[in-house]
């Protein structure tokens, strides 16, 4: 594992992060590791979706279209 250090964090930002960590029953380190890990996962998802965006297989659905199509098929 590596260590990451962030310098020049304003006191109010640190205090807000500490409060959020305490509200979850976590240490500041554990809380921040969770945030950093989640961001890394999201970036991988974005890369994967970008790869699929260039596909030309004729299948494209907009937001909510699939749910509307299912409802129509079910007669709802």
BALOBA-1460 file (C-alpha; in Angstrom, 3 decimals):
// residues 76
<rec num="1" residu="x" x="0.000" y="0.000" z="0.000"/>
<rec num="2" residu="x" x="1.003" y="3.585" z="-0.533"/>
<rec num="3" residu="x" x="0.402" y="6.650" z="1.587"/>
<rec num="4" residu="x" x="-1.275" y="9.755" z="0.200"/>
<rec num="5" residu="x" x="-0.814" y="13.087" z="1.915"/>
<rec num="6" residu="x" x="-2.841" y="16.217" z="1.232"/>
<rec num="7" residu="x" x="-1.271" y="19.480" z="2.283"/>
<rec num="8" residu="x" x="-2.849" y="22.834" z="3.065"/>
<rec num="9" residu="x" x="-6.314" y="21.528" z="3.926"/>
<rec num="10" residu="x" x="-8.283" y="24.384" z="5.503"/>
<rec num="11" residu="x" x="-9.318" y="23.821" z="9.113"/>
<rec num="12" residu="x" x="-13.030" y="24.092" z="8.322"/>
<rec num="13" residu="x" x="-12.744" y="21.420" z="5.613"/>
<rec num="14" residu="x" x="-10.887" y="19.086" z="7.971"/>
<rec num="15" residu="x" x="-13.444" y="19.721" z="10.722"/>
<rec num="16" residu="x" x="-16.338" y="18.923" z="8.358"/>
<rec num="17" residu="x" x="-14.661" y="15.685" z="7.256"/>
<rec num="18" residu="x" x="-13.960" y="14.668" z="10.846"/>
<rec num="19" residu="x" x="-17.614" y="15.295" z="11.739"/>
<rec num="20" residu="x" x="-18.786" y="13.170" z="8.801"/>
<rec num="21" residu="x" x="-16.404" y="10.364" z="9.745"/>
<rec num="22" residu="x" x="-17.529" y="10.453" z="13.381"/>
<rec num="23" residu="x" x="-21.186" y="10.362" z="12.309"/>
<rec num="24" residu="x" x="-20.403" y="7.100" z="10.524"/>
<rec num="25" residu="x" x="-18.402" y="5.730" z="13.427"/>
<rec num="26" residu="x" x="-15.197" y="5.782" z="11.392"/>
<rec num="27" residu="x" x="-11.775" y="7.261" z="11.756"/>
<rec num="28" residu="x" x="-10.926" y="10.108" z="9.403"/>
<rec num="29" residu="x" x="-8.480" y="7.828" z="7.602"/>
<rec num="30" residu="x" x="-11.086" y="5.077" z="7.067"/>
<rec num="31" residu="x" x="-13.675" y="7.631" z="5.909"/>
<rec num="32" residu="x" x="-11.316" y="9.262" z="3.403"/>
<rec num="33" residu="x" x="-10.146" y="5.882" z="2.107"/>
<rec num="34" residu="x" x="-13.785" y="5.051" z="1.398"/>
<rec num="35" residu="x" x="-14.245" y="8.281" z="-0.556"/>
<rec num="36" residu="x" x="-11.057" y="7.770" z="-2.566"/>
<rec num="37" residu="x" x="-11.919" y="4.114" z="-3.285"/>
<rec num="38" residu="x" x="-15.430" y="5.016" z="-4.452"/>
<rec num="39" residu="x" x="-14.045" y="7.653" z="-6.787"/>
<rec num="40" residu="x" x="-11.584" y="5.165" z="-8.269"/>
<rec num="41" residu="x" x="-14.444" y="2.693" z="-8.908"/>
<rec num="42" residu="x" x="-16.553" y="5.389" z="-10.565"/>
<rec num="43" residu="x" x="-13.702" y="6.377" z="-12.871"/>
<rec num="44" residu="x" x="-13.404" y="2.770" z="-14.050"/>
<rec num="45" residu="x" x="-17.163" y="2.702" z="-14.717"/>
<rec num="46" residu="x" x="-16.902" y="5.902" z="-16.746"/>
<rec num="47" residu="x" x="-14.114" y="4.411" z="-18.844"/>
<rec num="48" residu="x" x="-16.172" y="1.275" z="-19.473"/>
<rec num="49" residu="x" x="-19.271" y="3.255" z="-20.468"/>
<rec num="50" residu="x" x="-17.164" y="5.357" z="-22.835"/>
<rec num="51" residu="x" x="-16.011" y="2.175" z="-24.581"/>
<rec num="52" residu="x" x="-19.616" y="1.048" z="-25.074"/>
<rec num="53" residu="x" x="-20.679" y="4.480" z="-26.350"/>
<rec num="54" residu="x" x="-18.679" y="3.897" z="-29.525"/>
<rec num="55" residu="x" x="-20.441" y="0.611" z="-30.323"/>
<rec num="56" residu="x" x="-22.665" y="0.535" z="-33.372"/>
<rec num="57" residu="x" x="-24.820" y="-2.508" z="-32.632"/>
<rec num="58" residu="x" x="-28.088" y="-0.617" z="-33.137"/>
<rec num="59" residu="x" x="-29.190" y="-0.759" z="-29.513"/>
<rec num="60" residu="x" x="-29.649" y="2.596" z="-27.837"/>
<rec num="61" residu="x" x="-31.968" y="3.436" z="-24.960"/>
<rec num="62" residu="x" x="-32.412" y="6.819" z="-23.398"/>
<rec num="63" residu="x" x="-33.058" y="7.433" z="-19.711"/>
<rec num="64" residu="x" x="-36.387" y="5.941" z="-18.700"/>
<rec num="65" residu="x" x="-37.078" y="4.302" z="-22.071"/>
<rec num="66" residu="x" x="-36.563" y="0.765" z="-20.813"/>
<rec num="67" residu="x" x="-38.930" y="1.264" z="-17.877"/>
<rec num="68" residu="x" x="-41.559" y="2.784" z="-20.197"/>
<rec num="69" residu="x" x="-41.226" y="-0.111" z="-22.638"/>
<rec num="70" residu="x" x="-41.606" y="-2.682" z="-19.845"/>
<rec num="71" residu="x" x="-44.664" y="-0.895" z="-18.500"/>
<rec num="72" residu="x" x="-46.226" y="-0.853" z="-21.969"/>
<rec num="73" residu="x" x="-45.542" y="-4.567" z="-22.465"/>
<rec num="74" residu="x" x="-47.067" y="-5.358" z="-19.087"/>
<rec num="75" residu="x" x="-50.126" y="-3.259" z="-19.897"/>
<rec num="76" residu="x" x="-49.517" y="-0.881" z="-17.019"/>
